[in-house]
Every structure is written in C-alpha cells, then in structure tokens.
Amino acid sequence: MKENYEYPLMPEWSKDEIITMVEFYAQVEDAYTTGVAKDEFMKMVRKFKTIEPSIAAQKQLDRKFKELSGYSIYQAIKTVNNSSKEHVKVEK
C-alpha cells in the first residue's frame, strides 16, 4: 500500500455521497489488510453502485484507486462476493 494518497472523488457527488465513498474506499483497503465482514462489505458495494451507477465511471474509479493505492475495487468485490466465508481477506 502506498502512503499518503487521496481517494478519487467525483465533483458531482454530494457531501453525503463523498462520505459514503470514503467509507467504501476504506472498506476496500480493509479487505486487503485485515479482512472484512462479507455482508457489511456487500452493503457498501450496493451503496457504491447507487452513487455511481455508470459501469464506465466505476471502472474509471477502480483504475484511479488502484493507481493511487495499489488496491483494486473490482478484485475486492469479486473475491468477497465469491467467498463462502463470513469474514474475507483479499490476497494481493
């Protein structure tokens, strides 16, 4: 993980949406570092997809987040969603 980076945010997001997205990015980081509760993580994924429904924009955010942090939103979602465990840690 890189130190001291900014989360990719969209200018059209409201303050509440920005707060939710910061929480989502933190969940993605946790998925790689400490692991996450599957149900809670998938709730955040649904919020992410509500805030940013465009697949193209989601992919753009994933690329930017991976470039900045080294963590992939897509891989985290895929790994957690496909796991049968209650607590999931994504291997890099």
HUDAHU-V924638 format. One record per residue. PHI is phi in radians with two decimals (NA if undefined). Layout:
phi=PHI
phi=PHI
//
This chain:
phi=NA
phi=-1.37
phi=-1.65
phi=0.95
phi=-2.17
phi=-1.75
phi=-1.34
phi=-1.26
phi=-2.21
phi=-1.77
phi=-1.12
phi=-1.45
phi=-1.27
phi=-1.32
phi=-1.03
phi=-1.11
phi=-1.16
phi=-1.10
phi=-1.06
phi=-1.08
phi=-1.18
phi=-1.09
phi=-1.10
phi=-1.12
phi=-1.04
phi=-1.11
phi=-1.12
phi=-1.10
phi=-1.04
phi=-1.08
phi=-1.02
phi=-1.51
phi=-1.67
phi=-2.07
phi=1.64
phi=-2.39
phi=-1.30
phi=-0.97
phi=-1.04
phi=-1.15
phi=-1.09
phi=-1.19
phi=-1.10
phi=-1.17
phi=-1.08
phi=-1.09
phi=-1.13
phi=-0.99
phi=-1.25
phi=-1.30
phi=-1.18
phi=-2.18
phi=-1.26
phi=-1.26
phi=-1.05
phi=-1.08
phi=-1.19
phi=-1.07
phi=-1.13
phi=-1.10
phi=-1.11
phi=-1.07
phi=-1.05
phi=-1.16
phi=-1.10
phi=-1.15
phi=-1.08
phi=-1.39
phi=-1.90
phi=1.59
phi=-1.88
phi=-1.76
phi=-1.07
phi=-1.01
phi=-1.14
phi=-1.12
phi=-1.08
phi=-1.06
phi=-1.13
phi=-1.14
phi=-1.09
phi=-1.48
phi=-1.42
phi=-1.66
phi=-1.46
phi=-1.35
phi=-2.10
phi=-2.17
phi=-2.09
phi=-1.52
phi=-1.55
phi=-1.32
//
